[in-house]
């Protein structure tokens, strides 16, 4: 009788340990896959304005294309040419368009 109680107690303790384990970690990668075009390109936004040269970045998971003006001739990073503030220059993205990756199909 005491053997059965001991085995049931051990089983109950092991089940409690299993129930208290943290949730399993998922290996899903929800991060965006970004491709940064080498060099700089003239950036034109959809409203027709030309913010200047900058870097082109493509989100490979959605096909969206973004431009990041650098405000410098061929500069690979944001430049505050007027030095109006002492903060680090930050380039805001300009939406340029979208590639329709779903429409790419191999012909037979």
Secondary structure, DSSP 8 states (H G I E B T S, - for coil): -HHHHHHHHHHHHHHHHHHTS---------S--EEE-SS-EEEE-TTS-EEEEEEEEEETTT-EEEEEE--STT-SS---TT--SSS-----EEEEEE--GGG-----
